Amino acid sequence: MKTSGASIRCLSPCSRINRTDFISVDKLSNFLTLTKGFGDGTFRAVGIVVAGTDPTGLAFIDVNHDGFKDLVVSNSISQDVTVNLGDGLGGIMRAAS
């Protein structure tokens, strides 16, 4: 995916398979892109989720206590936090702002 602005990137296993996945945040388009790792050094973009306005930080934490890592994004201009729930298979979906 071509980004239109500076990105924040984070490496973390997003699934129970424990392979490294890559999250990038485009600060101008406000998109989160999940790029799944296959354990052999290759990655493939598998999903895009909209964050709030001007995403500035990422954190992985199990917000809803289901055993899966969730992605929390702080948003500077909208002054809120976007929660993206992990599904345990490497996918994320927007939960709330």
Phi and psi in radians as a Rosetta constraint file:
Dihedral C 1 N 2 CA 2 C 2 CIRCULARHARMONIC -1.379 0.35
Dihedral N 2 CA 2 C 2 N 3 CIRCULARHARMONIC 2.240 0.35
Dihedral C 2 N 3 CA 3 C 3 CIRCULARHARMONIC -1.713 0.35
Dihedral N 3 CA 3 C 3 N 4 CIRCULARHARMONIC 2.599 0.35
Dihedral C 3 N 4 CA 4 C 4 CIRCULARHARMONIC -1.727 0.35
Dihedral N 4 CA 4 C 4 N 5 CIRCULARHARMONIC -0.077 0.35
Dihedral C 4 N 5 CA 5 C 5 CIRCULARHARMONIC -2.676 0.35
Dihedral N 5 CA 5 C 5 N 6 CIRCULARHARMONIC -3.128 0.35
Dihedral C 5 N 6 CA 6 C 6 CIRCULARHARMONIC -1.043 0.35
Dihedral N 6 CA 6 C 6 N 7 CIRCULARHARMONIC 2.506 0.35
Dihedral C 6 N 7 CA 7 C 7 CIRCULARHARMONIC -2.048 0.35
Dihedral N 7 CA 7 C 7 N 8 CIRCULARHARMONIC 2.622 0.35
Dihedral C 7 N 8 CA 8 C 8 CIRCULARHARMONIC -1.751 0.35
Dihedral N 8 CA 8 C 8 N 9 CIRCULARHARMONIC 2.354 0.35
Dihedral C 8 N 9 CA 9 C 9 CIRCULARHARMONIC -2.200 0.35
Dihedral N 9 CA 9 C 9 N 10 CIRCULARHARMONIC 2.592 0.35
Dihedral C 9 N 10 CA 10 C 10 CIRCULARHARMONIC -2.517 0.35
Dihedral N 10 CA 10 C 10 N 11 CIRCULARHARMONIC 2.315 0.35
Dihedral C 10 N 11 CA 11 C 11 CIRCULARHARMONIC -1.815 0.35
Dihedral N 11 CA 11 C 11 N 12 CIRCULARHARMONIC 2.249 0.35
Dihedral C 11 N 12 CA 12 C 12 CIRCULARHARMONIC -2.901 0.35
Dihedral N 12 CA 12 C 12 N 13 CIRCULARHARMONIC 2.588 0.35
Dihedral C 12 N 13 CA 13 C 13 CIRCULARHARMONIC -1.226 0.35
Dihedral N 13 CA 13 C 13 N 14 CIRCULARHARMONIC 2.170 0.35
Dihedral C 13 N 14 CA 14 C 14 CIRCULARHARMONIC -1.796 0.35
Dihedral N 14 CA 14 C 14 N 15 CIRCULARHARMONIC -0.029 0.35
Dihedral C 14 N 15 CA 15 C 15 CIRCULARHARMONIC -2.251 0.35
Dihedral N 15 CA 15 C 15 N 16 CIRCULARHARMONIC 2.986 0.35
Dihedral C 15 N 16 CA 16 C 16 CIRCULARHARMONIC -1.290 0.35
Dihedral N 16 CA 16 C 16 N 17 CIRCULARHARMONIC -0.162 0.35
Dihedral C 16 N 17 CA 17 C 17 CIRCULARHARMONIC -1.236 0.35
Dihedral N 17 CA 17 C 17 N 18 CIRCULARHARMONIC -0.354 0.35
Dihedral C 17 N 18 CA 18 C 18 CIRCULARHARMONIC 1.181 0.35
Dihedral N 18 CA 18 C 18 N 19 CIRCULARHARMONIC 0.585 0.35
Dihedral C 18 N 19 CA 19 C 19 CIRCULARHARMONIC -1.679 0.35
Dihedral N 19 CA 19 C 19 N 20 CIRCULARHARMONIC 2.630 0.35
Dihedral C 19 N 20 CA 20 C 20 CIRCULARHARMONIC -1.292 0.35
Dihedral N 20 CA 20 C 20 N 21 CIRCULARHARMONIC 2.200 0.35
Dihedral C 20 N 21 CA 21 C 21 CIRCULARHARMONIC -1.938 0.35
Dihedral N 21 CA 21 C 21 N 22 CIRCULARHARMONIC 2.825 0.35
Dihedral C 21 N 22 CA 22 C 22 CIRCULARHARMONIC -2.151 0.35
Dihedral N 22 CA 22 C 22 N 23 CIRCULARHARMONIC 2.201 0.35
Dihedral C 22 N 23 CA 23 C 23 CIRCULARHARMONIC -1.974 0.35
Dihedral N 23 CA 23 C 23 N 24 CIRCULARHARMONIC 2.269 0.35
Dihedral C 23 N 24 CA 24 C 24 CIRCULARHARMONIC -2.147 0.35
Dihedral N 24 CA 24 C 24 N 25 CIRCULARHARMONIC 2.531 0.35
Dihedral C 24 N 25 CA 25 C 25 CIRCULARHARMONIC -2.117 0.35
Dihedral N 25 CA 25 C 25 N 26 CIRCULARHARMONIC 2.105 0.35
Dihedral C 25 N 26 CA 26 C 26 CIRCULARHARMONIC -1.594 0.35
Dihedral N 26 CA 26 C 26 N 27 CIRCULARHARMONIC 1.978 0.35
Dihedral C 26 N 27 CA 27 C 27 CIRCULARHARMONIC -1.214 0.35
Dihedral N 27 CA 27 C 27 N 28 CIRCULARHARMONIC -0.412 0.35
Dihedral C 27 N 28 CA 28 C 28 CIRCULARHARMONIC -1.520 0.35
Dihedral N 28 CA 28 C 28 N 29 CIRCULARHARMONIC -0.678 0.35
Dihedral C 28 N 29 CA 29 C 29 CIRCULARHARMONIC -1.588 0.35
Dihedral N 29 CA 29 C 29 N 30 CIRCULARHARMONIC -0.239 0.35
Dihedral C 29 N 30 CA 30 C 30 CIRCULARHARMONIC 1.125 0.35
Dihedral N 30 CA 30 C 30 N 31 CIRCULARHARMONIC 0.541 0.35
Dihedral C 30 N 31 CA 31 C 31 CIRCULARHARMONIC -1.771 0.35
Dihedral N 31 CA 31 C 31 N 32 CIRCULARHARMONIC 2.501 0.35
Dihedral C 31 N 32 CA 32 C 32 CIRCULARHARMONIC -1.800 0.35
Dihedral N 32 CA 32 C 32 N 33 CIRCULARHARMONIC 2.292 0.35
Dihedral C 32 N 33 CA 33 C 33 CIRCULARHARMONIC -2.033 0.35
Dihedral N 33 CA 33 C 33 N 34 CIRCULARHARMONIC 2.150 0.35
Dihedral C 33 N 34 CA 34 C 34 CIRCULARHARMONIC -1.653 0.35
Dihedral N 34 CA 34 C 34 N 35 CIRCULARHARMONIC 2.145 0.35
Dihedral C 34 N 35 CA 35 C 35 CIRCULARHARMONIC -2.028 0.35
Dihedral N 35 CA 35 C 35 N 36 CIRCULARHARMONIC 2.030 0.35
Dihedral C 35 N 36 CA 36 C 36 CIRCULARHARMONIC -1.466 0.35
Dihedral N 36 CA 36 C 36 N 37 CIRCULARHARMONIC 2.355 0.35
Dihedral C 36 N 37 CA 37 C 37 CIRCULARHARMONIC -1.601 0.35
Dihedral N 37 CA 37 C 37 N 38 CIRCULARHARMONIC 2.514 0.35
Dihedral C 37 N 38 CA 38 C 38 CIRCULARHARMONIC -1.861 0.35
Dihedral N 38 CA 38 C 38 N 39 CIRCULARHARMONIC 0.096 0.35
Dihedral C 38 N 39 CA 39 C 39 CIRCULARHARMONIC 1.447 0.35
Dihedral N 39 CA 39 C 39 N 40 CIRCULARHARMONIC -0.029 0.35
Dihedral C 39 N 40 CA 40 C 40 CIRCULARHARMONIC -2.055 0.35
Dihedral N 40 CA 40 C 40 N 41 CIRCULARHARMONIC 0.278 0.35
Dihedral C 40 N 41 CA 41 C 41 CIRCULARHARMONIC 1.605 0.35
Dihedral N 41 CA 41 C 41 N 42 CIRCULARHARMONIC -0.010 0.35
Dihedral C 41 N 42 CA 42 C 42 CIRCULARHARMONIC -1.859 0.35
Dihedral N 42 CA 42 C 42 N 43 CIRCULARHARMONIC 2.666 0.35
Dihedral C 42 N 43 CA 43 C 43 CIRCULARHARMONIC -2.350 0.35
Dihedral N 43 CA 43 C 43 N 44 CIRCULARHARMONIC 2.712 0.35
Dihedral C 43 N 44 CA 44 C 44 CIRCULARHARMONIC -2.520 0.35
Dihedral N 44 CA 44 C 44 N 45 CIRCULARHARMONIC 2.297 0.35
Dihedral C 44 N 45 CA 45 C 45 CIRCULARHARMONIC -1.151 0.35
Dihedral N 45 CA 45 C 45 N 46 CIRCULARHARMONIC 2.259 0.35
Dihedral C 45 N 46 CA 46 C 46 CIRCULARHARMONIC -2.144 0.35
Dihedral N 46 CA 46 C 46 N 47 CIRCULARHARMONIC -0.181 0.35
Dihedral C 46 N 47 CA 47 C 47 CIRCULARHARMONIC -2.956 0.35
Dihedral N 47 CA 47 C 47 N 48 CIRCULARHARMONIC 2.682 0.35
Dihedral C 47 N 48 CA 48 C 48 CIRCULARHARMONIC -2.270 0.35
Dihedral N 48 CA 48 C 48 N 49 CIRCULARHARMONIC 2.328 0.35
Dihedral C 48 N 49 CA 49 C 49 CIRCULARHARMONIC -2.253 0.35
Dihedral N 49 CA 49 C 49 N 50 CIRCULARHARMONIC 2.493 0.35
Dihedral C 49 N 50 CA 50 C 50 CIRCULARHARMONIC -1.458 0.35
Dihedral N 50 CA 50 C 50 N 51 CIRCULARHARMONIC 2.300 0.35
Dihedral C 50 N 51 CA 51 C 51 CIRCULARHARMONIC -1.660 0.35
Dihedral N 51 CA 51 C 51 N 52 CIRCULARHARMONIC -2.977 0.35
Dihedral C 51 N 52 CA 52 C 52 CIRCULARHARMONIC -1.388 0.35
Dihedral N 52 CA 52 C 52 N 53 CIRCULARHARMONIC -2.930 0.35
Dihedral C 52 N 53 CA 53 C 53 CIRCULARHARMONIC -1.444 0.35
Dihedral N 53 CA 53 C 53 N 54 CIRCULARHARMONIC 2.156 0.35
Dihedral C 53 N 54 CA 54 C 54 CIRCULARHARMONIC 1.072 0.35
Dihedral N 54 CA 54 C 54 N 55 CIRCULARHARMONIC 1.164 0.35
Dihedral C 54 N 55 CA 55 C 55 CIRCULARHARMONIC -1.062 0.35
Dihedral N 55 CA 55 C 55 N 56 CIRCULARHARMONIC 2.341 0.35
Dihedral C 55 N 56 CA 56 C 56 CIRCULARHARMONIC -2.168 0.35
Dihedral N 56 CA 56 C 56 N 57 CIRCULARHARMONIC -0.229 0.35
Dihedral C 56 N 57 CA 57 C 57 CIRCULARHARMONIC -2.733 0.35
Dihedral N 57 CA 57 C 57 N 58 CIRCULARHARMONIC 2.705 0.35
Dihedral C 57 N 58 CA 58 C 58 CIRCULARHARMONIC -2.230 0.35
Dihedral N 58 CA 58 C 58 N 59 CIRCULARHARMONIC 2.556 0.35
Dihedral C 58 N 59 CA 59 C 59 CIRCULARHARMONIC -2.602 0.35
Dihedral N 59 CA 59 C 59 N 60 CIRCULARHARMONIC 2.468 0.35
Dihedral C 59 N 60 CA 60 C 60 CIRCULARHARMONIC -1.812 0.35
Dihedral N 60 CA 60 C 60 N 61 CIRCULARHARMONIC 2.186 0.35
Dihedral C 60 N 61 CA 61 C 61 CIRCULARHARMONIC -2.733 0.35
Dihedral N 61 CA 61 C 61 N 62 CIRCULARHARMONIC 2.610 0.35
Dihedral C 61 N 62 CA 62 C 62 CIRCULARHARMONIC -1.453 0.35
Dihedral N 62 CA 62 C 62 N 63 CIRCULARHARMONIC 1.524 0.35
Dihedral C 62 N 63 CA 63 C 63 CIRCULARHARMONIC -1.148 0.35
Dihedral N 63 CA 63 C 63 N 64 CIRCULARHARMONIC -0.782 0.35
Dihedral C 63 N 64 CA 64 C 64 CIRCULARHARMONIC -1.740 0.35
Dihedral N 64 CA 64 C 64 N 65 CIRCULARHARMONIC 0.198 0.35
Dihedral C 64 N 65 CA 65 C 65 CIRCULARHARMONIC 0.982 0.35
Dihedral N 65 CA 65 C 65 N 66 CIRCULARHARMONIC 0.713 0.35
Dihedral C 65 N 66 CA 66 C 66 CIRCULARHARMONIC -1.772 0.35
Dihedral N 66 CA 66 C 66 N 67 CIRCULARHARMONIC 0.067 0.35
Dihedral C 66 N 67 CA 67 C 67 CIRCULARHARMONIC 1.568 0.35
Dihedral N 67 CA 67 C 67 N 68 CIRCULARHARMONIC -0.016 0.35
Dihedral C 67 N 68 CA 68 C 68 CIRCULARHARMONIC -1.921 0.35
Dihedral N 68 CA 68 C 68 N 69 CIRCULARHARMONIC 2.500 0.35
Dihedral C 68 N 69 CA 69 C 69 CIRCULARHARMONIC -1.224 0.35
Dihedral N 69 CA 69 C 69 N 70 CIRCULARHARMONIC 2.309 0.35
Dihedral C 69 N 70 CA 70 C 70 CIRCULARHARMONIC -1.921 0.35
Dihedral N 70 CA 70 C 70 N 71 CIRCULARHARMONIC 2.668 0.35
Dihedral C 70 N 71 CA 71 C 71 CIRCULARHARMONIC -1.853 0.35
Dihedral N 71 CA 71 C 71 N 72 CIRCULARHARMONIC 2.122 0.35
Dihedral C 71 N 72 CA 72 C 72 CIRCULARHARMONIC -1.941 0.35
Dihedral N 72 CA 72 C 72 N 73 CIRCULARHARMONIC 2.290 0.35
Dihedral C 72 N 73 CA 73 C 73 CIRCULARHARMONIC -2.141 0.35
Dihedral N 73 CA 73 C 73 N 74 CIRCULARHARMONIC 2.229 0.35
Dihedral C 73 N 74 CA 74 C 74 CIRCULARHARMONIC -1.552 0.35
Dihedral N 74 CA 74 C 74 N 75 CIRCULARHARMONIC 2.444 0.35
Dihedral C 74 N 75 CA 75 C 75 CIRCULARHARMONIC -2.131 0.35
Dihedral N 75 CA 75 C 75 N 76 CIRCULARHARMONIC 2.097 0.35
Dihedral C 75 N 76 CA 76 C 76 CIRCULARHARMONIC -1.237 0.35
Dihedral N 76 CA 76 C 76 N 77 CIRCULARHARMONIC -0.982 0.35
Dihedral C 76 N 77 CA 77 C 77 CIRCULARHARMONIC -1.236 0.35
Dihedral N 77 CA 77 C 77 N 78 CIRCULARHARMONIC -0.748 0.35
Dihedral C 77 N 78 CA 78 C 78 CIRCULARHARMONIC -1.347 0.35
Dihedral N 78 CA 78 C 78 N 79 CIRCULARHARMONIC -0.163 0.35
Dihedral C 78 N 79 CA 79 C 79 CIRCULARHARMONIC 0.884 0.35
Dihedral N 79 CA 79 C 79 N 80 CIRCULARHARMONIC 0.891 0.35
Dihedral C 79 N 80 CA 80 C 80 CIRCULARHARMONIC -2.530 0.35
Dihedral N 80 CA 80 C 80 N 81 CIRCULARHARMONIC -3.086 0.35
Dihedral C 80 N 81 CA 81 C 81 CIRCULARHARMONIC -2.177 0.35
Dihedral N 81 CA 81 C 81 N 82 CIRCULARHARMONIC 2.331 0.35
Dihedral C 81 N 82 CA 82 C 82 CIRCULARHARMONIC -1.794 0.35
Dihedral N 82 CA 82 C 82 N 83 CIRCULARHARMONIC 2.252 0.35
Dihedral C 82 N 83 CA 83 C 83 CIRCULARHARMONIC -1.871 0.35
Dihedral N 83 CA 83 C 83 N 84 CIRCULARHARMONIC 2.207 0.35
Dihedral C 83 N 84 CA 84 C 84 CIRCULARHARMONIC -2.095 0.35
Dihedral N 84 CA 84 C 84 N 85 CIRCULARHARMONIC 1.978 0.35
Dihedral C 84 N 85 CA 85 C 85 CIRCULARHARMONIC -1.365 0.35
Dihedral N 85 CA 85 C 85 N 86 CIRCULARHARMONIC 2.349 0.35
Dihedral C 85 N 86 CA 86 C 86 CIRCULARHARMONIC -1.457 0.35
Dihedral N 86 CA 86 C 86 N 87 CIRCULARHARMONIC 2.553 0.35
Dihedral C 86 N 87 CA 87 C 87 CIRCULARHARMONIC -1.784 0.35
Dihedral N 87 CA 87 C 87 N 88 CIRCULARHARMONIC 0.040 0.35
Dihedral C 87 N 88 CA 88 C 88 CIRCULARHARMONIC 1.444 0.35
Dihedral N 88 CA 88 C 88 N 89 CIRCULARHARMONIC -0.156 0.35
Dihedral C 88 N 89 CA 89 C 89 CIRCULARHARMONIC -1.923 0.35
Dihedral N 89 CA 89 C 89 N 90 CIRCULARHARMONIC 0.088 0.35
Dihedral C 89 N 90 CA 90 C 90 CIRCULARHARMONIC 1.799 0.35
Dihedral N 90 CA 90 C 90 N 91 CIRCULARHARMONIC -0.007 0.35
Dihedral C 90 N 91 CA 91 C 91 CIRCULARHARMONIC -1.722 0.35
Dihedral N 91 CA 91 C 91 N 92 CIRCULARHARMONIC 2.770 0.35
Dihedral C 91 N 92 CA 92 C 92 CIRCULARHARMONIC -2.339 0.35
Dihedral N 92 CA 92 C 92 N 93 CIRCULARHARMONIC 2.640 0.35
Dihedral C 92 N 93 CA 93 C 93 CIRCULARHARMONIC -2.448 0.35
Dihedral N 93 CA 93 C 93 N 94 CIRCULARHARMONIC 2.558 0.35
Dihedral C 93 N 94 CA 94 C 94 CIRCULARHARMONIC -1.194 0.35
Dihedral N 94 CA 94 C 94 N 95 CIRCULARHARMONIC 2.313 0.35
Dihedral C 94 N 95 CA 95 C 95 CIRCULARHARMONIC -1.846 0.35
Dihedral N 95 CA 95 C 95 N 96 CIRCULARHARMONIC -0.911 0.35
Dihedral C 95 N 96 CA 96 C 96 CIRCULARHARMONIC -2.880 0.35
Dihedral N 96 CA 96 C 96 N 97 CIRCULARHARMONIC 2.885 0.35
